[in-house]
Amino acid sequence: MADQDKNIVDFSDFADEQRQISLVDDQGNEELYEILFTFDSEDYDRSYVLLIPAGAQDNEQVDIYPFAYTPDENGDATSGDLMPIEDDAEWDMVQGVLDVFLNDENLNDDQE
């Protein structure tokens, strides 16, 4: 898991339209999400995107939705390419990367 902390792209400074993605649930309802960050894993040879509900406030407790994805020609994630993470070891790896990201965010908040 040496690759957990590299290739992370934080989308917080991107324009809203560059970091939003729409997903349709099982009932056909479309919901808007913001891309929290993306990263690549050499261990699994996959790319990952972590989403939060659009409009969530910085200090608001929200669910985070991780997906594997196939990048388009620009390297971006699109809703049609999102795949669930079903392997426990892969899920643990994604959780580890999220923990590193959140700890880095908390350190940055404390320094401001």
VOKE-428017 format. One record per residue (C-alpha): residue number from 1; residue in one letter; chain; x, y, z. Coordinates in nm, 2 decimals. Each point is the difference from the previous one (the first is absolute). Last residue first. Layout:
N
<site num="NUM" residu="a" chaine="A" c1="X" c2="Y" c3="Z"/>
...
This chain:
112
<site num="112" residu="e" chaine="A" c1="-0.50" c2="2.85" c3="0.92"/>
<site num="111" residu="q" chaine="A" c1="0.23" c2="-0.27" c3="0.14"/>
<site num="110" residu="d" chaine="A" c1="-0.28" c2="-0.21" c3="0.16"/>
<site num="109" residu="d" chaine="A" c1="-0.19" c2="0.00" c3="-0.33"/>
<site num="108" residu="n" chaine="A" c1="0.31" c2="-0.13" c3="-0.19"/>
<site num="107" residu="l" chaine="A" c1="0.05" c2="-0.28" c3="0.26"/>
<site num="106" residu="n" chaine="A" c1="-0.37" c2="-0.10" c3="-0.02"/>
<site num="105" residu="e" chaine="A" c1="0.03" c2="-0.02" c3="-0.38"/>
<site num="104" residu="d" chaine="A" c1="0.31" c2="-0.21" c3="0.02"/>
<site num="103" residu="n" chaine="A" c1="-0.18" c2="-0.23" c3="0.25"/>
<site num="102" residu="l" chaine="A" c1="-0.30" c2="-0.02" c3="-0.24"/>
<site num="101" residu="f" chaine="A" c1="0.22" c2="-0.09" c3="-0.30"/>
<site num="100" residu="v" chaine="A" c1="0.20" c2="-0.27" c3="0.20"/>
<site num="99" residu="d" chaine="A" c1="-0.33" c2="-0.15" c3="0.13"/>
<site num="98" residu="l" chaine="A" c1="-0.14" c2="0.00" c3="-0.36"/>
<site num="97" residu="v" chaine="A" c1="0.31" c2="-0.18" c3="-0.12"/>
<site num="96" residu="g" chaine="A" c1="-0.04" c2="-0.26" c3="0.28"/>
<site num="95" residu="q" chaine="A" c1="-0.37" c2="-0.05" c3="-0.08"/>
<site num="94" residu="v" chaine="A" c1="0.08" c2="-0.06" c3="-0.37"/>
<site num="93" residu="m" chaine="A" c1="0.25" c2="-0.27" c3="0.11"/>
<site num="92" residu="d" chaine="A" c1="-0.25" c2="-0.16" c3="0.23"/>
<site num="91" residu="w" chaine="A" c1="-0.26" c2="-0.01" c3="-0.28"/>
<site num="90" residu="e" chaine="A" c1="0.25" c2="-0.17" c3="-0.23"/>
<site num="89" residu="a" chaine="A" c1="0.07" c2="-0.26" c3="0.27"/>
<site num="88" residu="d" chaine="A" c1="-0.38" c2="-0.05" c3="0.05"/>
<site num="87" residu="d" chaine="A" c1="-0.07" c2="-0.04" c3="-0.38"/>
<site num="86" residu="e" chaine="A" c1="-0.33" c2="0.16" c3="-0.12"/>
<site num="85" residu="i" chaine="A" c1="0.09" c2="0.35" c3="-0.10"/>
<site num="84" residu="p" chaine="A" c1="-0.29" c2="0.12" c3="-0.21"/>
<site num="83" residu="m" chaine="A" c1="0.07" c2="0.11" c3="-0.36"/>
<site num="82" residu="l" chaine="A" c1="-0.03" c2="0.35" c3="-0.15"/>
<site num="81" residu="d" chaine="A" c1="0.04" c2="0.03" c3="-0.38"/>
<site num="80" residu="g" chaine="A" c1="-0.34" c2="0.13" c3="-0.09"/>
<site num="79" residu="s" chaine="A" c1="0.03" c2="0.28" c3="0.26"/>
<site num="78" residu="t" chaine="A" c1="0.31" c2="0.15" c3="-0.16"/>
<site num="77" residu="a" chaine="A" c1="0.34" c2="0.01" c3="0.16"/>
<site num="76" residu="d" chaine="A" c1="0.27" c2="0.21" c3="-0.17"/>
<site num="75" residu="g" chaine="A" c1="0.34" c2="-0.11" c3="-0.16"/>
<site num="74" residu="n" chaine="A" c1="-0.06" c2="0.22" c3="-0.30"/>
<site num="73" residu="e" chaine="A" c1="-0.06" c2="-0.30" c3="-0.23"/>
<site num="72" residu="d" chaine="A" c1="-0.25" c2="-0.14" c3="0.26"/>
<site num="71" residu="p" chaine="A" c1="0.12" c2="-0.16" c3="0.32"/>
<site num="70" residu="t" chaine="A" c1="-0.15" c2="-0.34" c3="0.10"/>
<site num="69" residu="y" chaine="A" c1="-0.13" c2="0.02" c3="0.35"/>
<site num="68" residu="a" chaine="A" c1="0.01" c2="-0.15" c3="0.34"/>
<site num="67" residu="f" chaine="A" c1="-0.25" c2="0.14" c3="0.24"/>
<site num="66" residu="p" chaine="A" c1="0.00" c2="0.16" c3="0.35"/>
<site num="65" residu="y" chaine="A" c1="-0.31" c2="0.17" c3="0.15"/>
<site num="64" residu="i" chaine="A" c1="0.06" c2="0.22" c3="0.30"/>
<site num="63" residu="d" chaine="A" c1="-0.28" c2="0.06" c3="0.24"/>
<site num="62" residu="v" chaine="A" c1="-0.02" c2="0.34" c3="0.15"/>
<site num="61" residu="q" chaine="A" c1="0.06" c2="0.18" c3="0.33"/>
<site num="60" residu="e" chaine="A" c1="-0.01" c2="0.38" c3="-0.07"/>
<site num="59" residu="n" chaine="A" c1="0.30" c2="0.22" c3="0.08"/>
<site num="58" residu="d" chaine="A" c1="0.09" c2="0.07" c3="-0.36"/>
<site num="57" residu="q" chaine="A" c1="-0.37" c2="0.04" c3="-0.10"/>
<site num="56" residu="a" chaine="A" c1="-0.15" c2="-0.26" c3="-0.24"/>
<site num="55" residu="g" chaine="A" c1="-0.14" c2="0.16" c3="-0.32"/>
<site num="54" residu="a" chaine="A" c1="0.05" c2="-0.30" c3="-0.21"/>
<site num="53" residu="p" chaine="A" c1="-0.01" c2="-0.34" c3="0.18"/>
<site num="52" residu="i" chaine="A" c1="0.35" c2="-0.14" c3="0.04"/>
<site num="51" residu="l" chaine="A" c1="0.20" c2="-0.21" c3="-0.25"/>
<site num="50" residu="l" chaine="A" c1="0.33" c2="-0.20" c3="0.01"/>
<site num="49" residu="v" chaine="A" c1="0.15" c2="-0.09" c3="-0.33"/>
<site num="48" residu="y" chaine="A" c1="0.23" c2="-0.30" c3="-0.07"/>
<site num="47" residu="s" chaine="A" c1="0.23" c2="-0.11" c3="-0.28"/>
<site num="46" residu="r" chaine="A" c1="0.10" c2="-0.36" c3="-0.04"/>
<site num="45" residu="d" chaine="A" c1="0.32" c2="-0.21" c3="-0.04"/>
<site num="44" residu="y" chaine="A" c1="-0.08" c2="-0.17" c3="0.33"/>
<site num="43" residu="d" chaine="A" c1="0.34" c2="0.04" c3="0.17"/>
<site num="42" residu="e" chaine="A" c1="0.09" c2="0.30" c3="-0.23"/>
<site num="41" residu="s" chaine="A" c1="-0.29" c2="0.19" c3="0.15"/>
<site num="40" residu="d" chaine="A" c1="-0.11" c2="0.33" c3="-0.15"/>
<site num="39" residu="f" chaine="A" c1="-0.16" c2="0.28" c3="0.18"/>
<site num="38" residu="t" chaine="A" c1="-0.30" c2="0.23" c3="-0.02"/>
<site num="37" residu="f" chaine="A" c1="-0.13" c2="0.27" c3="0.24"/>
<site num="36" residu="l" chaine="A" c1="-0.31" c2="0.14" c3="0.16"/>
<site num="35" residu="i" chaine="A" c1="-0.20" c2="-0.01" c3="-0.33"/>
<site num="34" residu="e" chaine="A" c1="-0.33" c2="0.18" c3="0.06"/>
<site num="33" residu="y" chaine="A" c1="-0.33" c2="-0.18" c3="-0.03"/>
<site num="32" residu="l" chaine="A" c1="-0.33" c2="0.08" c3="-0.17"/>
<site num="31" residu="e" chaine="A" c1="-0.29" c2="-0.24" c3="0.03"/>
<site num="30" residu="e" chaine="A" c1="-0.23" c2="-0.14" c3="-0.27"/>
<site num="29" residu="n" chaine="A" c1="-0.29" c2="-0.21" c3="0.12"/>
<site num="28" residu="g" chaine="A" c1="-0.07" c2="-0.30" c3="-0.22"/>
<site num="27" residu="q" chaine="A" c1="-0.11" c2="-0.22" c3="0.28"/>
<site num="26" residu="d" chaine="A" c1="0.32" c2="-0.20" c3="0.00"/>
<site num="25" residu="d" chaine="A" c1="0.21" c2="0.32" c3="0.03"/>
<site num="24" residu="v" chaine="A" c1="0.12" c2="0.23" c3="-0.27"/>
<site num="23" residu="l" chaine="A" c1="0.33" c2="0.17" c3="0.05"/>
<site num="22" residu="s" chaine="A" c1="0.10" c2="0.35" c3="-0.11"/>
<site num="21" residu="i" chaine="A" c1="0.37" c2="0.12" c3="0.02"/>
<site num="20" residu="q" chaine="A" c1="0.15" c2="0.32" c3="0.12"/>
<site num="19" residu="r" chaine="A" c1="0.36" c2="0.10" c3="0.03"/>
<site num="18" residu="q" chaine="A" c1="0.06" c2="0.19" c3="-0.32"/>
<site num="17" residu="e" chaine="A" c1="-0.34" c2="0.17" c3="0.01"/>
<site num="16" residu="d" chaine="A" c1="0.07" c2="0.14" c3="0.35"/>
<site num="15" residu="a" chaine="A" c1="0.34" c2="0.15" c3="-0.10"/>
<site num="14" residu="f" chaine="A" c1="0.30" c2="-0.18" c3="0.13"/>
<site num="13" residu="d" chaine="A" c1="0.17" c2="0.09" c3="0.33"/>
<site num="12" residu="s" chaine="A" c1="-0.16" c2="-0.28" c3="0.21"/>
<site num="11" residu="f" chaine="A" c1="0.08" c2="-0.26" c3="-0.26"/>
<site num="10" residu="d" chaine="A" c1="0.29" c2="-0.17" c3="0.18"/>
<site num="9" residu="v" chaine="A" c1="0.19" c2="-0.23" c3="-0.24"/>
<site num="8" residu="i" chaine="A" c1="0.18" c2="-0.29" c3="0.17"/>
<site num="7" residu="n" chaine="A" c1="0.27" c2="-0.15" c3="-0.21"/>
<site num="6" residu="k" chaine="A" c1="0.20" c2="-0.11" c3="0.30"/>
<site num="5" residu="d" chaine="A" c1="-0.11" c2="-0.07" c3="0.36"/>
<site num="4" residu="q" chaine="A" c1="-0.11" c2="-0.36" c3="-0.03"/>
<site num="3" residu="d" chaine="A" c1="0.28" c2="-0.12" c3="-0.23"/>
<site num="2" residu="a" chaine="A" c1="0.19" c2="-0.19" c3="0.26"/>
<site num="1" residu="m" chaine="A" c1="-0.29" c2="-0.23" c3="0.06"/>
